[in-house]
Amino acid sequence: MPTRREHRGFYPIDWPQLSAVIRFRRAGGRCEGCGHPHLQRVLHLGDGRWWDAKAEAWRDGQGRRLRGRMVREDLLGRVRVTRAVLATAHRDHDTSNNAASNLAAFCQRCHMLHDRPDHQRRHRLRVAGRDA
């Protein structure tokens, strides 16, 4: 996800290179949250379950292999295809803390789930400022 223009000043000048190291060297081109491969089409059910073509198995939202068989009726009409794109996230939401231990390679879904509380907080502040 591109960095918003108003937030770009909070990131270091070498952010693209730092992000690439985290996403491709350390994480090996896979999401550290669920295991989605970077820039590959992924079959998913919209609730976090997705098909790992490399392992030929269904996985849950945390990347764990699902036990048992997926029921055909469970899949009918629900399977969607999306392209997973990796981005680097700050685990503590502090853009000035660029230690490798604070950075994670996440796909869009994992990144949004990770940032949800911060997005909700910012939204409340925006609404409060607008209503004041």
C-alpha positions in Angstrom: 0.0 0.0 0.0 1.5 3.4 -0.9 2.4 5.7 1.9 0.0 8.6 2.2 1.5 11.9 1.1 1.0 13.5 4.6 2.9 10.6 6.3 5.9 10.4 4.0 8.0 12.7 6.1 7.8 10.2 9.0 9.7 7.5 7.0 13.5 7.4 6.4 14.8 8.3 3.0 16.0 4.7 2.4 12.6 3.2 3.3 12.1 1.5 -0.1 15.4 -0.4 0.3 14.7 -1.2 4.0 11.3 -2.4 3.1 12.6 -4.6 0.3 15.1 -6.3 2.7 12.3 -7.1 5.2 9.9 -8.4 2.5 12.2 -10.4 0.3 15.4 -11.3 2.2 14.0 -11.9 5.7 10.4 -13.0 4.8 11.4 -14.7 1.6 8.6 -13.1 -0.4 5.8 -14.5 1.9 3.6 -12.8 4.4 4.9 -13.2 8.0 1.3 -13.3 9.2 -0.4 -15.9 7.0 2.2 -17.0 4.5 0.6 -15.6 1.3 3.1 -15.4 -1.5 4.0 -12.0 -3.0 2.3 -11.0 -6.3 0.7 -14.4 -6.9 -3.0 -15.0 -7.4 -4.4 -16.7 -4.3 -7.8 -18.5 -4.0 -9.5 -17.6 -0.8 -12.9 -17.8 0.9 -13.0 -14.2 2.2 -12.8 -15.3 5.8 -9.1 -15.8 6.0 -9.0 -19.3 4.6 -6.9 -19.6 1.4 -5.4 -22.2 -0.9 -1.6 -22.7 -0.7 -0.8 -24.0 -4.2 2.8 -24.8 -3.2 1.8 -27.1 -0.4 -1.5 -28.1 -2.1 -3.5 -27.4 1.1 -6.0 -25.0 2.6 -4.7 -22.7 5.3 -6.4 -20.5 7.8 -5.8 -16.7 8.4 -2.6 -17.4 10.4 -1.1 -19.7 7.8 -1.8 -22.9 9.6 -2.7 -25.9 7.5 -6.4 -26.8 7.9 -7.1 -30.3 9.0 -9.7 -32.4 7.3 -11.2 -32.0 3.9 -12.9 -28.8 2.6 -16.5 -29.7 1.8 -17.3 -29.0 -1.8 -20.6 -27.2 -0.8 -18.5 -24.9 1.4 -16.5 -23.8 -1.6 -19.3 -23.4 -4.2 -19.8 -19.7 -5.0 -17.5 -18.5 -2.3 -14.0 -18.9 -3.8 -12.5 -15.6 -4.8 -9.2 -14.8 -6.4 -6.9 -12.0 -5.3 -3.3 -11.0 -5.7 -1.4 -10.8 -2.5 1.0 -7.8 -2.3 3.5 -7.6 0.5 4.1 -4.3 2.5 6.3 -3.6 5.5 4.5 -2.8 8.7 5.7 -1.3 12.0 4.6 -3.7 14.7 4.4 -0.8 17.3 2.9 1.7 14.8 5.9 4.0 15.4 7.3 5.0 12.0 10.5 6.3 13.7 11.3 2.8 15.1 12.8 1.1 12.1 14.6 -1.7 14.0 14.3 -5.0 12.1 12.6 -6.6 15.1 9.8 -3.9 14.8 9.2 -4.4 11.1 7.1 -7.2 9.5 6.2 -8.2 6.0 2.4 -8.4 5.8 0.0 -9.0 2.9 -2.9 -6.5 2.5 -5.3 -8.5 4.8 -2.8 -9.0 7.6 -1.6 -5.4 7.4 -5.2 -4.1 7.7 -5.9 -6.4 10.6 -2.7 -5.3 12.3 -3.4 -1.6 11.8 -7.2 -1.8 12.5 -6.9 -0.3 16.1 -4.7 2.5 14.9 -7.0 3.3 12.0 -10.0 3.4 14.3 -8.1 5.7 16.7 -7.1 8.1 13.9 -10.7 8.1 12.6 -12.1 9.0 16.0 -9.6 11.8 16.2 -10.5 13.1 12.8 -14.2 13.0 13.6 -13.7 14.7 16.9 -11.6 17.4 15.3 -14.2 18.0 12.6 -17.1 18.2 15.1 -15.2 20.5 17.5 
